[in-house]
C-alpha cells in the first residue's frame, strides 16, 4: 500500500487503478477507507470485522498517514459468508469483458491503466476457457476520476457509436438494393391453373409421399401446411428469386422475410381456405 501514500488526488486515483488485491497477503492490514472505496464494502460489513490491532497505511493522499486496520485474511473470509452477500446483492467486481462492453475499455486501455486483476475465477460458461479476470468496481470508479482516462473512454464510446450508425446505414442500403432487385424480377405465380382448393389438394397429394395413407387420412392441419408449401415452392419462382445472392446477416433475413411474406399474402388472397395457415407461416 506504500504506493498510495503522499500522492496528489489524480496520481492517487491512477495508482489505485493499477493496484491489485493480489499484492496483499493474508497478513496484510487494510483500512476501513480501503474496504469502503476500493473494495466496495458496506459500513455494516466493516463494523463486523475484528480489528487487527495494527494500523494500515491511509487510503489516499489525505488524512493521517496510519489508520486502524483489518487483517486481509479476515476480509477474504468475510466475503465468502452469506451475511456479507446479503449486504452486497450486486457483484463488487467486474469482468474484463464487461469492462469492454459497458465501460468502453479496450485491451490497450486495460493494459495501460489497470494492473493485474484483483481476482481470477473459473469461467462459468466454458470449463476449458481461461479463467475470468475480475477488477473491483471501486477501482474502476477511482480510475475514472483521472481526466485522461475519462477522455480515452469517451473517445472509444464516440467511435463505437459512429461505427454502429455506419453499420446500420450500410445494412439498410443492402436491404434496399436487394429489394429493388427483387421488385424488378416481379415474382410470378401459376395459381390460375387451379380451378379451386380441391384441385390444389389433388396436386399436393400427388407430390407427397404419404406412405400407406390416403389424402383423406391426413389431418386437416397437415393438409393445409402441405398445400401452402406446395403453392409457394412449386407454383411460384420463389426459389429462383432467393438465388439472387441474399445479403449476409440481418439484411438477408429482412429480405427473405419480405419475399416470403408477400407470396404467403398472395396465397391467402387467392385461396381463402388457406389464409389462416398462410398467416401462421408468415409470422412463425
N, C-alpha and C positions, 0 to 999 in steps of 0.2 A: 504493500500500500504506500510505500515511500514515494512512489512516482506521482501520487496525488496530492502531495504537500506543497505549500508555498507557491501556488500557481495563480496566474490570472484566471478569471472565470472562463474565458474562451479556451485557454490552454488546458484548464482542468477538464472541461467537457470533452475536448479532443482526447486527452489521456484516458478519461473514463471509457470512451468508446473503444479504445484499444486494449482495455483491461479485460481479464478473463478470470472467472471463478476457478479455473483450473490452476491458477497460480497460487491458490490458497489451500493449505493442507488442513487437516482436522485440528491441528494445534494453533492455527491462526486465530487471531482475535479481530472481530469486526464490530463496527459501531452500529448504534440504532439508526443513525442517519444513512449509513451504507445500506442497511437492510431495507430501509424505507425508500430511498431514492433509486438505488441501483437494482436491488432485488425485488422491489415492488411489494414488500410486506406491509400488512395492515398493522396498526399500532397494537391491536388486541393480541396478535400473534407474537409481537416483540415483547410485550409485557409478560407473556407466559414463559419466556426463555429464562433459564438460570444465568445470572451474571457470571462472567469469567473470573472476576477478582483481579483482572488486569485491565489496562487501558489500551485502546486501539487508536491508531492514527485517525485524525479527523477525516471526514468525507468532504473534501473540498478545500478551497483556499481560505475560508473564513472561520472564525471562532477559535477556541482553544486548540492547541496542537495535539492534545491527547484527551480522549473521552472514554467513558465507561464502555466496555465491550463485552462480546459474547463469543464463546468458542464456535468455530466453524463446524466442528463435529456435531454440536447441539443444533445448529442451524439446519444441517443436512438431515438430521434425524427428525426434526420438527416438520420439515417439508414433506416427509413421507407419511405423515399421520392424517387420519380422516378429519380431525379437528382443524388442521391447517387448511385442508382442501375446502372445508365448509366456509372458511373465512375468505377464500380466494377462488370463487367459482370459475373465473376466467383464467386461462393459462398466463403464467408470468413470463414465458419465453416465446419467441417467435422463430420459426424455421427460416433458413435462408431462401427457400422457395417462396415463402410469404413475403420476405423482405423484398424480393424482386417483383412479385406480383402486386402487392398492396402498398409498399413503401417506396417503390421506384428505385431501389438499389440495383446496381448491375454487378457482375462479377468483379469488374475493375474497381468499383466504389467499395465493395466489401473488402477487397484486398487492401485498398488504400486507407480506409477509415476504421475498419473493425479488426480487432485482433483475433486470437483463437476463439472458437465458440465457447460459451460458458458450460455447455453440456453436449454430450453425444448420446443419442438413444437409438435403439434398434428401429429400423424402418418398419412402420406398422403395415405397409402395403405389400412390400416385397422382401422376403427374408434374405435373398441373395444380394439385395441392393446395399450400397454403402450406408452407414448409419446417418441419421438426420443430425444436422448441425444446428444447435439452438443458441440464440442470443437473448439476453434479458431485455424485456420491454423497456425497463428503466434506462438501460444503457443506450437504447436507440433514442429515447426521448432526450437524454442529455446530449447526445451527439448532434441531434437536430438543432440544438441551440447554437451551434457553430455556423456562422453565416455562409462560409464556403460550402459546407455540407448541404445546407438547405438550398443554396443556389444550384448545386450539382443535381440534386434530386428534382428540383423544379424543371431543370433543362431536360432531364430524361422524361418527365411527365409530359412536357410540351411536345417532345419528339414522338412519343407514343401516340398522343392524340392526333398529331399530324399524319403519322403513318396510318392510323386506323381510318381516318377520314379519307385518305387517298385510296386505301384498300377498298373501302365501301364504294367509292366513286368508280373504281376500276371494275368491281364486280357488277355494279349496276350497268355499266357500259357494255360488259359482256352479255348480260341478260338481254338488254335492248337490241344488241346486234344479232343475237341468236333468234330472238322472237321475230325480228324483222325478216330473217331468212325463212323462218317457219311460216310467217304470213305470206311471203312471196311464193312459197310452194303451194299454198292453198290446198290443204289436205282434202282428200276426196273420199266419198263413201259409195258403196254399191247396195245400199239398203233397199233401193227401189225394186230390186229383183224379187223381193219377198212380198207376197200378197197379204201377209199378216203374221201374227205371232205364231200361228200353227206352222207356217212354212219355216220360220226361224227355228222352231223346235225340231222339225224334221231334219233340217240341215245340220243343226248342232248335234243331234243324236247320231247322225251318220258320221260325224267327225270324231266322236268319242269312242274310246274303248271301254265299254261298260261291263265286260266280262259276261257273266251269265244273266245279268239283269236286263230288263227291258226299260225303255224310257219311262213307262208308267210307274215302274217300281222305284224310280229315283225320287228322293224328296224334292218338293217344290223349290225349296231354297237353293239346293244344288242345281236344279234345272235352270233357274234364273241366273245363277252365277255363271254357269257354263255358257248360256246364251249371250250374256253381256260380253264375256271374254271372246266368244266366237265372233260376234259382231265387231268388236274392237280390233282384233288381230287379223281376222280373215276377210273382213269386208271393208277395210279402210287401208290407206297407205301409212298407217300409224308407225309400223316398224321401220319402214324406209325413211320416214321423217326423223325418227330418233337416231338414224345413222348419220345425221348431219353434224357429227362431232359436237356433242353436248359440252359446254364449258365445264371445267372442273369445280368441285366444291359446291357451295351453297347456290351459286349461279346456275349450275347444272340441274340441281334439284328444283329450283324455281321454274326453269324452262320445262322440265319433264312434267311437273305438276300442271303447268299451264296447258300443254297439248293434251295430256290425258284428261283433264277436266273438261276441255272443250268437246272432245269426242264423246265422253260419257253424257254430257248435257244433250248432245245431239241424239244419242241413243234413247234417252228418256223422252225426248220430244216425239221421235218417230214411233216408238213403241211404248205407250203409256204403262203397259203392264210391267215393264222392266224399269220404270222410273225410280222406284224405291231402291232396287238393287244397284242401279247406276249411281244413284246419290251416295249409297253406302261405300261403293268402291272409290268414289271421288274423294271422300273425306276419311278414308281408312288408312 
